[in-house]
Amino acid sequence: MEYHQNRPGLEVLQNQIGDFLTTYEEKLEEERKAKEALAAEGGWTVVQHHKSRKKTTDSESGIAVGSVAQAALENKLAKKKNKEVGQDFYRFQKREAQRNELMELQSKFEEDKKRLQQLRAARKFRPY
């Protein structure tokens, strides 16, 4: 009997967990707002040691600052979205694409050589 009194039911336990998580999230939000308010005072950026976060550099002074640049964040998100499988998925496809590109360049080079020979023959070639 004592065992069942010490172990609440599933609904009671879910309610307790929900209450705990909401209070914890509110506490984290208040701490974040306090840090932002502290950083906003006087236009200063509070530099703190966070090992996992990458620092950004100020473009004018080259000094590392604690905030993440919005443009860098957008670029990172855009790169993540562009990770779709393209046409050159397999290695042989990449090789074929390179080979085709070289063939096109060679054919254009040959056409240019022929055109230059024709212009020289007609004495209308003026390289400068």
N, C-alpha and C positions, 0 to 999 in steps of 0.2 A: 504494500500500500504506500509506503514511504517513497518507493522508487517512482511510482506514477505521479506522486505529488510534486516531485522535484523535476520531472520532465514534462514541460508544457506541450500542448497539442501543436499540430502543424500550423493552424491558423494563428495561434498566439505567437508562435515563433516567427512566422512571416511578418506579423505586425511589428514585433520587436526589432527585427532586422531592418524593416522599412523605415521605422523611426530613427534607428541608429544611422542609417545611410543618409537620410535627409539632413539630420543635424550635422553629420560629418561634412557633407557637401556644402552646407551653409557656412560652416566654419572655414573651409578651404576658400570659398568665394570671398568671405570677409578678409581673409589674409591676403588674397590676391589684390583686392581693392585697396587694402592698406599699403601694399607695396607699390601699386600704381600711383596712389596719392603721394607717397613719399618720393617717388621718382619724378612726379610732376611738379613738386615744389621747387620754385626758382629755376625751372628748366634744366635741372641736373639729372643725369642718368646714374642710378645707383649701380655700381659695379660689384657683382657678387661672384663668388667662385662656384661654378657648376661644372663638374667634370664632363657630363654627358652632352651639354649643349654647345653647339658650335658658335663661335663669336663672329660678328660681322665687323668690318672696319669702316671707320668714318672716311668718306672719300676725300675730304679736305685735309685732315690731319694725319690719316693713316693709323689712328689709334683704335684699338679693339674696344668695341662697346657691347653692352649686354643685350641690346635689343636685336631682334631679327628683322632685317630689311623686308619690306612688303614685296618689293620686286623680286627678291631672291626667293621668297616663299612661293610667289606665283609661278616663277620659272620652274621650281621644283615640282609643283603640282602639275604643270603642263607637261613636263617630261614623263611623269608617271602615267598620264593619260595616253601619251604617244607610244606606249610599250605594246602596241598591237603587232601581230604577226604580219609582216609585209610580204612582198613578192620574193625577196631574196632571203627566204628562210633557210634553205639548204645551201651548203657550201658550193655545190656544183652550179647552182643558180647564180651565185655571186661571181664565180669564175666565168660563166657564160656572159654575164652582163659586162664584165671587164673586157673580155675578148671582143664582144660586139662593139664596145666603145672604141677600142684600139683599131678595129677594122674601119669604123667610120672615120676616125682621124686620119688613117692612112689613105683612104679614098679621097678625102677632102684635100689632103696634101698633094696627091697626084693630080687632082683637078686644078689646083692652084698652079702647079708646075706647068701643066699644059697651057693654062691661060697666060702665064708669064711668057712662055715660048712664043705664043701667038702674038702677044703685044710687042715682043722684041723683033719678031719677023716683020711686023707692020711698022716698026720704028716709032711707036707711040708710047713706049715704056718710059715713064719718068718716076723714078723711085723717090725723088725729093720734091 
